Every structure is written in C-alpha cells, then in structure tokens.
Amino acid sequence: MTFPVVGMVGGGQLARMTHEAGIPLGIRFRLLSDTPQDSAALVAGDVVVGDHRDLATLRAFARGCDVITFDHEHVPTEHLRALEAEGIPVRPGPDALVHAQDKGVMRARLGALGIPCPRHRIVRDPADVARFAAEVGGFPVVLKTTRGGYDGKGVWVVRSAAEAADVAAPFLAGVPVLAEEKVDFVRELAANVVRSPHGQAVAYPVVESRQVDGVCDTVIAPAPDLPAARATHAQELALRVAGELGVVGHLAVELFEAADGRILVNELAMRPHNSGHWTQDGAATSQFANHLRAVLDLPLGDPRPRAPWTVMANVLGGDFPDMYPAYLHCMARDPGLKIHMYGKDVKPGRKVGHVTTYGDDLPDVIERARHAADYLRGTIDE
Amino acid sequence: MTFPVVGMVGGGQLARMTHEAGIPLGIRFRLLSDTPQDSAALVAGDVVVGDHRDLATLRAFARGCDVITFDHEHVPTEHLRALEAEGIPVRPGPDALVHAQDKGVMRARLGALGIPCPRHRIVRDPADVARFAAEVGGFPVVLKTTRGGYDGKGVWVVRSAAEAADVAAPFLAGVPVLAEEKVDFVRELAANVVRSPHGQAVAYPVVESRQVDGVCDTVIAPAPDLPAARATHAQELALRVAGELGVVGHLAVELFEAADGRILVNELAMRPHNSGHWTQDGAATSQFANHLRAVLDLPLGDPRPRAPWTVMANVLGGDFPDMYPAYLHCMARDPGLKIHMYGKDVKPGRKVGHVTTYGDDLPDVIERARHAADYLRGTIDE
C-alpha cells in the first residue's frame, strides 16, 4: 500500500487537528512531539518524542516519512536545508519558511515585491527607536523581535524612547528588532490560501479577526461589510505572496484594513492557522485537509463556505482547571455548537480549544460562539 | 481534568471514525483491538490489543474506562453483564444489545411491541422451512442464523426445500435459524436515531439504502420521494424501538418499504452504522459524535441535514491493491468530494472506505459519488 507517511514536526493543537483531518484521507500520520502528553500526541498512533532543534532527531524522524511539514515555525532553517539536501521533501521548504520565521526577512521581501506593509525598519537601540518614531510621525510605534514571537509574545507597543528602553532585553542580547509604525487600522483581516508544489492554489474567504490582548479572540467568516473588490484584492495579494515565496501548504496572511481602505500585510504564517479553524465546520474543505493535500501534491479541495456566516471563538484558560462540566450547559443550550478542545491543561490565558457556530443571522451566530467560549472559560456561569 | 475515557471494543472502521469524532470533543478514547494494524488502531493513541471474547481481557480494558461501548456486536452477553455487575457503565447495555445480537430475540420483542416485521418464525430443519414457506404463500423465503451475521453473511435466500438443505450447516450445528418471508419491497430505508441514558433522543432524516449482493452500496439522504407522513412514521418507529429497548447510543433501524407503503423492520444495529456515514459531511452532527455524546450522557447534537441531498457510496476492494493513485483523478475531477478511507488492506469485495458528495442536484450528486467509488475500486478507469 502506497498511502504516504506525512511527518509533522510539533505536537500542538495544529498537529492534533491535522491528524484529525488525515484520518479520513487514509494517509499515515507521524508526529514529532516534545512530550507524550502534547495535544496531538494524546490522539495519534505514531508518535516520536524528541527535540525538533536537534538535527539527528529530525533525521531519524524524517527517515520514515514521505514528506515533512510543520505545526510550528521553530525548526532551524539550517536543519531543514540539511534534510532537503538528503532528499527528504520539506513542505513548506526553508526558502519559503524563513519568511514566516524572520520578520525582517519577510518585510524586506514583501517590500521588494511591492506588497504594501506598515512603514518599518530594523532598529539598533532605544535612541534608534526614537529616530524611527520621528520618521513615521511620532510614537507610539511597534517593536518586534525578528524571530520567535507568536500570540502577542515578542511584540511591544511603545509610547516613548523610555518605554523602548524598558524593552531593552532583546537589544542587549543583540537580537535584531524590527520597528513598525502603529497602523491606525479599522480592523484586522486574514486572507488564507493553500498552494501545491504543482502551482495550484485555492483562496479561502477573507475573514475578520478580532484580537484581545494580542491574542486572537473571534474570527468571522466572511468578513462583514468587506467590499467585494477589497476582498478579491486581499485574496490576490495572498495568492501572490504564496506564489512568489514558493509556499507549499497553508499560508495565513494577516492583514490590517486601514481607515482609507488600504490593505497592509501584518504577518505571515506557513502552517494551518487560528484564523482558519472556522473552516473545519464552515468550509467544504478544512485548512487542515487542504494543507495535507498540498504537502502531498494532491489536487486541492473546494474552499468555499457552507454557511452564510461562520464564527469561531477561541477558548482560553480561565480560573477553572476543568472545562468538561461546562459541556452540559453549552451542548444543551446550543445543539448546533461545534466544540474543539485540544487536550491541554488549563492555564490562565492559554489556548485550550475553540468553538464554532454557523447560520444565517450574524449577530446570533456571534452571540452563540461568544457565549460558549465565555462559559467554557468560566467568565460567565449562565 | 475530568474529561472521560470512552472505551470502544472493536478496532474496525466504526471505531476509527468514532475516534475521529472524539478528537475535537477532547474526550480520551481507548481502544480494544484484535491487532495493532486494525483500522482504528492505526490512528489512535491509546490502544490495547486483545480478545474481546475473553472476560479477563475485557475487565482489564474496562478498568481504565468511564464507559464501554462497541464497534461491533460480538461481545458475549454474559461478559457484558459481568462488567455491569462490577459497576462499569456499558452502553448500550446487554439487555438492549441482545436485540441486535440475536435476530430471534429481536423478532420476538418487536412482535410483542406490535412493531411491523416480515412474517417469520424459528425453523428446525429443511422440512420445517418448507412448512414455513407454505405458511407465507410459497418460496422463496429468507433464512438467517439468529446470531453472527453481517454484510449479507449468514443470510440465504432459498427457493426450495432442496436449497434449504444446501444451507444445512447451521441446522446440523444446532444453530437456531430464523425463517422470514421475502418481502416484495420497493426499496430499503434506514431510520437512525440516537438516545441518551436520560431519555433524550434525536432522529436523523430517513435515508434510502441500496444494496448490491447483500452489501450496502449507496445511501441517499434524505430518501427521495418519501411522503412526509411515511418518513415521520419511520422515525417515530425507530424512536419507539430505542425507547422500549432502552438503547443508549446510535440505533440503526433498517426497514423495508413495501409496494403498498407499509414499513417493516428488517434489522437493528446498536452502534454507528454504514447507513449513517453520510452524516459526517451531510448533517450538523455526525452519528459518531452523537453516539459519543449519548454514551457519555451529554446533550445530543443537531441531527439536521446541511445540504439538500447527501449521497454516500461504499468503496469496496477490487482488483487493485493500491487505491492511493486514484486520488489524483478523483480529487481533481471533484474538489467537493469527501473521501473516507479506513486504512484496511484491499481484498475483493471488502469495505475499505466510502465517499460522500452533497449538493442540490440529486442525479449529479449520485453520479459524483458513484463515479468516485467505482474509480477507487478500479471498476472504471476514467
């Protein structure tokens, strides 16, 4: 039997949901996980426990796989090049992936392609931050470590040179820091696409993404009141980025929608993404299923929505370590609610799951999703 | 964390798809499988390999579980009673399950409840078969072993007492044989329901099930041209059976629709069932997700369809041991096709997967599903 073995590096919830999508495809899913209790390791049949930063571990893991892909973007670029040099397909490849791993490289490349971004440059120290602020019309500005940040970590909004000095740790460690203008955006959007090695690509509907404290909170698909031309422009932009960078698999392009209607690229992720979880219940083909098809060079699945509105709400850890008792209320209140828990221990503010609702009445669909997420978190109790 | 452990006995594709449905619920799924290569064992994280007919094995397996349920109906009734006596919830329980395991018991009980069945009785030998045939107006009649049959096995259509003698093996072994009139049905239907310990139940749309050589071939949801009153009657009948028999979990009630419009019960299955696979892509809540909710005594999910028509076609093994190459054609031809493979080795006539399509043009939806199933099987090559 030639059903291929897909090796995914990283055992978090993205890998868990990719495994879930791989089951009906009959492909063999192999996981490289930090621990046996990681989200995906709990539910998968073929798990290797090991350190993704160790080349020997990666080599041994890849040996049984037909293709390697990722739940996260922390595998060192040089290790990926080593695997590629040994003939193991790595998808997305290191040449593409570096643009998701290094914000400085990403900004430079998008700039070279003429793709609209916030004004930005690498800054050397707090004084340089102040000079940058002057260049863009004043504070506040946004500082980001070029590597390693996610879910709001490694990102600071600074209102003065003094605040920039408070953020001094990366500067002192010699880590390159990217300064960006703080875009006065109306809202954040995501234009997600999937691209194959053979160049086929599909574009999902553009969604609105609402953040709370730097973490994704609610996603609405499609983005309400987004003019068709602007939505198409965002999709074309994402498809162009995917093609120019040679991305294989899912590409999430996080965008700012400015007050004047301009669309600016905020961040890139080359893996399934929080902004695409709604597709599990709301689209004909989920981001996870399409990511697998792409890395296997199979024809891509229909990305179209199945409902007029689909809303995803993240479930973050609150004060209660046990969410299972909340199922009684949530399931009884809303028989159409789709719950997706990750098998992770509850810690305050940690992403431990998400809920999805769909229907034709947007305020109702939003209310249902938010109520369930808040109830599971313990923020409300009725 | 109190997310419960659901123990499923049997490692076939029903368990595989139940595990798939359990992943987003965050419940812990434990499997008792005949071998490590069984369909579900390939993809699950917590697998015990052992013989479900051995009480000590069952006891050890159940010890880690909050509830026990089934992928098949071959666990001896006395073992289930032993587990129940030791305080382990078994759902469905042995008192209900015996009606799915023993066709003689099922017929007697449905008769006592006044639920329409084909005329029938237990027969002792070929001469008795001839007497029965005379009672129902002549041959052909159907003979069934009371225990152990599935997918057309253990079922014979006999056209004479001589043919009945050819089927002599069960008679000679002293196995009770049930004789039934051969109903002149217009078509076969299935009215599937899910019932909780607390008495809540949901009824799925009544489907049409087309058999080829005694094996389910195509399922159409909802059954076309089924008068609303007849559909409701079939659903009420299934709900009544579930309630009277105390079924917990999914109950498939296979029905004959006679030429005069009467609905007769053919068989019962108390587990997720082939006639309900369409629900994975075609209903708001799949049969697998609702089976889990029921055995966990959670509120049930919405059973309503998500598309006007949903069609499932079984993929049976043909002449080609490797179906993966067929994905290129099938996926390219139909980006909306939903493929569900079971990870089983291809053997001629063996159920190795199914495909599902949905849409608003029934002939087109049927054609898409049948084409994909035939192409994967190797019956057609373009």
Boltz contact constraints between the chains, C-beta under 6 A:
constraints:
  - contact:
      token1: [A, 1]
      token2: [B, 322]
      max_distance: 6.0
  - contact:
      token1: [A, 2]
      token2: [B, 322]
      max_distance: 6.0
  - contact:
      token1: [A, 2]
      token2: [B, 324]
      max_distance: 6.0
  - contact:
      token1: [A, 3]
      token2: [B, 324]
      max_distance: 6.0
  - contact:
      token1: [A, 20]
      token2: [B, 23]
      max_distance: 6.0
  - contact:
      token1: [A, 23]
      token2: [B, 20]
      max_distance: 6.0
  - contact:
      token1: [A, 23]
      token2: [B, 43]
      max_distance: 6.0
  - contact:
      token1: [A, 24]
      token2: [B, 340]
      max_distance: 6.0
  - contact:
      token1: [A, 26]
      token2: [B, 341]
      max_distance: 6.0
  - contact:
      token1: [A, 26]
      token2: [B, 343]
      max_distance: 6.0
  - contact:
      token1: [A, 42]
      token2: [B, 45]
      max_distance: 6.0
  - contact:
      token1: [A, 43]
      token2: [B, 23]
      max_distance: 6.0
  - contact:
      token1: [A, 43]
      token2: [B, 45]
      max_distance: 6.0
  - contact:
      token1: [A, 44]
      token2: [B, 45]
      max_distance: 6.0
  - contact:
      token1: [A, 45]
      token2: [B, 42]
      max_distance: 6.0
  - contact:
      token1: [A, 45]
      token2: [B, 43]
      max_distance: 6.0
  - contact:
      token1: [A, 45]
      token2: [B, 44]
      max_distance: 6.0
  - contact:
      token1: [A, 284]
      token2: [B, 336]
      max_distance: 6.0
  - contact:
      token1: [A, 298]
      token2: [B, 327]
      max_distance: 6.0
  - contact:
      token1: [A, 298]
      token2: [B, 331]
      max_distance: 6.0
  - contact:
      token1: [A, 299]
      token2: [B, 331]
      max_distance: 6.0
  - contact:
      token1: [A, 299]
      token2: [B, 332]
      max_distance: 6.0
  - contact:
      token1: [A, 301]
      token2: [B, 335]
      max_distance: 6.0
  - contact:
      token1: [A, 302]
      token2: [B, 335]
      max_distance: 6.0
  - contact:
      token1: [A, 302]
      token2: [B, 336]
      max_distance: 6.0
  - contact:
      token1: [A, 322]
      token2: [B, 1]
      max_distance: 6.0
  - contact:
      token1: [A, 322]
      token2: [B, 2]
      max_distance: 6.0
  - contact:
      token1: [A, 324]
      token2: [B, 2]
      max_distance: 6.0
  - contact:
      token1: [A, 324]
      token2: [B, 3]
      max_distance: 6.0
  - contact:
      token1: [A, 327]
      token2: [B, 298]
      max_distance: 6.0
  - contact:
      token1: [A, 331]
      token2: [B, 298]
      max_distance: 6.0
  - contact:
      token1: [A, 331]
      token2: [B, 299]
      max_distance: 6.0
  - contact:
      token1: [A, 332]
      token2: [B, 299]
      max_distance: 6.0
  - contact:
      token1: [A, 335]
      token2: [B, 301]
      max_distance: 6.0
  - contact:
      token1: [A, 335]
      token2: [B, 302]
      max_distance: 6.0
  - contact:
      token1: [A, 336]
      token2: [B, 284]
      max_distance: 6.0
  - contact:
      token1: [A, 336]
      token2: [B, 302]
      max_distance: 6.0
  - contact:
      token1: [A, 340]
      token2: [B, 24]
      max_distance: 6.0
  - contact:
      token1: [A, 341]
      token2: [B, 26]
      max_distance: 6.0
  - contact:
      token1: [A, 343]
      token2: [B, 26]
      max_distance: 6.0
